């Protein structure tokens, strides 16, 4: 059984509060084993029977929507993929005081979506893409940015969920 990490959109944000024990239970109802949640922002690690990632994403999203009453976009990555994601250097030159965020996508962004996201760049916001991830570097405080996750998602034309790089690094290290 492969080990997977699920990054869930709309968990414990925007008035959608879900206790981690409940989230763990919802994953166990799908006959997944070794289920663990990681911080309260919708990160779940589990072992799943062999199936395509897309099929598992759809299965999880449908179960969560039925159980929670709202849509929960689901993005799966393996521990090896997380290691590659954190090793990728989207921005070669570090900028002191900046923070890196990673947006998980269901599929690689199209050329037009990349162009639309690029148009959102500001003096404090930089964007780059690699595979099924968006890398968003914010110079200074995230709250000072005029760009929001909703604006990025609209420009992408597909759902995304965003995590601080330190969260992704901790998951990659813990489950490598």
Protein Blocks (a to p, Z undefined) as FASTA:
>chain_A
ZZdddddehiaighiacdfklmmmmmmmnopahiacedjehpacdddddddfklmmmmmm
mmmmmmnopacddddddfklmmmmmmpcfblbacehiacdddddfbdcdfklmmmmmmmp
cfkbccddehjaccdddehjfklpcbdfklmmmmnopacddddfklmmmmmmmmZZ
